[in-house]
């Protein structure tokens, strides 16, 4: 996952579906392998809340 602040004040959330496994340390997960294509969502601040403005799937 990646969050990117854009110059216009919006932000882009990019991700790629993956199969995860427990890292056996009790505090997280490790990517086993990626599945599917990368995708992203674009959000803009409107009327006092974040709103989804574009879906890049």
Phi and psi in degrees as GROMACS dihedral restraints (atoms count N, CA, C in turn):
[ dihedral_restraints ]
;  ai    aj    ak    al  type     phi  dphi    fc
    3     4     5     6     1  -147.8    20    10
    4     5     6     7     1   132.6    20    10
    6     7     8     9     1  -107.7    20    10
    7     8     9    10     1   131.7    20    10
    9    10    11    12     1  -129.7    20    10
   10    11    12    13     1   118.6    20    10
   12    13    14    15     1   -76.2    20    10
   13    14    15    16     1   129.7    20    10
   15    16    17    18     1  -102.0    20    10
   16    17    18    19     1   154.8    20    10
   18    19    20    21     1   -56.7    20    10
   19    20    21    22     1   -26.9    20    10
   21    22    23    24     1   -84.5    20    10
   22    23    24    25     1     4.9    20    10
   24    25    26    27     1    93.7    20    10
   25    26    27    28     1    -7.1    20    10
   27    28    29    30     1   -84.5    20    10
   28    29    30    31     1   175.7    20    10
   30    31    32    33     1  -140.6    20    10
   31    32    33    34     1   154.2    20    10
   33    34    35    36     1  -116.3    20    10
   34    35    36    37     1   129.9    20    10
   36    37    38    39     1  -109.3    20    10
   37    38    39    40     1   114.8    20    10
   39    40    41    42     1  -111.2    20    10
   40    41    42    43     1   139.6    20    10
   42    43    44    45     1  -149.9    20    10
   43    44    45    46     1   164.4    20    10
   45    46    47    48     1  -137.1    20    10
   46    47    48    49     1   126.0    20    10
   48    49    50    51     1   -55.7    20    10
   49    50    51    52     1   144.5    20    10
   51    52    53    54     1  -150.9    20    10
   52    53    54    55     1   159.2    20    10
   54    55    56    57     1   -96.0    20    10
   55    56    57    58     1   127.2    20    10
   57    58    59    60     1  -110.2    20    10
   58    59    60    61     1   156.5    20    10
   60    61    62    63     1  -132.1    20    10
   61    62    63    64     1   148.9    20    10
   63    64    65    66     1   -64.1    20    10
   64    65    66    67     1   134.1    20    10
   66    67    68    69     1   -82.4    20    10
   67    68    69    70     1     3.4    20    10
   69    70    71    72     1    61.6    20    10
   70    71    72    73     1    14.5    20    10
   72    73    74    75     1  -108.3    20    10
   73    74    75    76     1    -1.7    20    10
   75    76    77    78     1    79.3    20    10
   76    77    78    79     1     3.1    20    10
   78    79    80    81     1  -128.2    20    10
   79    80    81    82     1    12.3    20    10
   81    82    83    84     1   174.9    20    10
   82    83    84    85     1  -173.9    20    10
   84    85    86    87     1  -127.5    20    10
   85    86    87    88     1   155.1    20    10
   87    88    89    90     1  -119.1    20    10
   88    89    90    91     1   139.4    20    10
   90    91    92    93     1   -70.9    20    10
   91    92    93    94     1   121.7    20    10
   93    94    95    96     1   -79.4    20    10
   94    95    96    97     1   -51.9    20    10
   96    97    98    99     1  -165.3    20    10
   97    98    99   100     1   152.2    20    10
   99   100   101   102     1   -82.2    20    10
  100   101   102   103     1   145.0    20    10
  102   103   104   105     1  -132.2    20    10
  103   104   105   106     1   146.1    20    10
  105   106   107   108     1    75.5    20    10
  106   107   108   109     1  -179.2    20    10
  108   109   110   111     1   -95.7    20    10
  109   110   111   112     1   152.3    20    10
  111   112   113   114     1   -60.5    20    10
  112   113   114   115     1   149.1    20    10
  114   115   116   117     1  -142.4    20    10
  115   116   117   118     1   168.9    20    10
  117   118   119   120     1  -153.6    20    10
  118   119   120   121     1   157.7    20    10
  120   121   122   123     1  -126.1    20    10
  121   122   123   124     1   144.2    20    10
  123   124   125   126     1  -114.2    20    10
  124   125   126   127     1   128.8    20    10
  126   127   128   129     1  -119.1    20    10
  127   128   129   130     1   144.3    20    10
  129   130   131   132     1  -130.4    20    10
  130   131   132   133     1   147.9    20    10
  132   133   134   135     1   -83.3    20    10
  133   134   135   136     1   114.2    20    10
  135   136   137   138     1  -139.9    20    10
  136   137   138   139     1   133.1    20    10
  138   139   140   141     1    53.1    20    10
  139   140   141   142     1    38.1    20    10
  141   142   143   144     1    83.2    20    10
  142   143   144   145     1    10.3    20    10
  144   145   146   147     1  -152.5    20    10
  145   146   147   148     1   160.8    20    10
  147   148   149   150     1   -76.9    20    10
  148   149   150   151     1   132.1    20    10
  150   151   152   153     1  -125.8    20    10
  151   152   153   154     1   139.0    20    10
  153   154   155   156     1   -69.2    20    10
  154   155   156   157     1   124.3    20    10
  156   157   158   159     1  -113.4    20    10
  157   158   159   160     1   -19.3    20    10
  159   160   161   162     1  -156.1    20    10
  160   161   162   163     1   142.3    20    10
  162   163   164   165     1  -119.1    20    10
  163   164   165   166     1   112.1    20    10
  165   166   167   168     1   -97.5    20    10
  166   167   168   169     1    61.2    20    10
